[in-house]
Amino acid sequence: MTQNPWTLNTLPVIGTATTDGCLCQACKENISQGDIRVGLIFHHLNGYIALDWHHLTCCENPWHLPTLEGFDLLNDKEKTQVHAFIKQSKVGA
């Protein structure tokens, strides 16, 4: 059996999409420019780095979002949106 050359980094990142060309790996829908997105970082044995992006609303465990790399770079409106999603997720849980 061949070993997978990609390793998932344990720390995701959060930020806003800079273009419209990003696809959510959870729902396979486009992530629009300016939307908040969560990225899973993968490291390849040969030194490559890949990011799998997800919509904020496709995030399965939103409670850790304020601790992610990049959260401090979001503006106040975006931070409020993240906290509202977390609160909504707790109500629905």
N, C-alpha and C positions, 0 to 999 in steps of 0.2 A: 504494500500500500504506500502511495506517495504522500509525503507530509505536506500540509498546506504551507506555502511560503509566506503567507500573510499572518500577522499577529495583531489582534485588536488592542489598542491602547486603552487603559482603564479610565482615562479622563477625557470625556467629550469636550467639545467647544460650543459656544453659542455666539451668534452674530446675525447680521442682516445680509440678505442676498444682494450681491453687487450687480448681478445681471439676471436676465430671465431664463438663462440656459441651464438651470440646475433642476434635477429631477429628484423628488423625494423617494428614497429607497424603501419606504414603508408602503405608501399608497400608489406610487408610480405616477403621481401627478406633478405638474410643473410647480416649482417654487418661484413666485414672482419677485422681481426686483424690489427690494425694500422690506420684504417679509422676514420675520424672525425665523431663523433656522438653527437646528442643532446638528453638529457634525460629529461622527464617530471616526476616529483616526486609526488607520491601519498602517503598520510598518512591514515592509517586504524584506526578506533576507538579503536582497541585493542593495538595500539602502533606499528604495523608493518609499514614498509616503502617499497614501490615498485617503480621501475623505468621502464618507457616505453621508450625504445630507438628508435631513428629515424636517418636515414642517414642525413648527412648535406644537401644533395640535396632534401630531402623530407620535409625540414623545410618550413612551410608556411609563416612565418614572419622573414626573415633572418636579418632584419635591426637591431634587438636588440642583435644579437649574440656576438658582442665584449663586451657587458656589462655583460654577463653571468658569473656565478661562474665557474671557471676552464679555462676561456679564457687565463688568464695570464700564465697558466701552459703549453699552447701549445708552440711548438717551432716556430721559425720564418717562416719556410716553411709552417707549418700548418696555422699560422695566415694569411699568404699571400693567401693561398687557401680559407680561410673563406672570406677575403675581396674581392677576385675575384668572389666568388659566390654571394656576396651581390651586387657587381657592375653589374654582369650579370643579376641578378634578377630585378634590377632597370631599366635596358635597356628593359627587356621583359615585364615590367609592363605597 
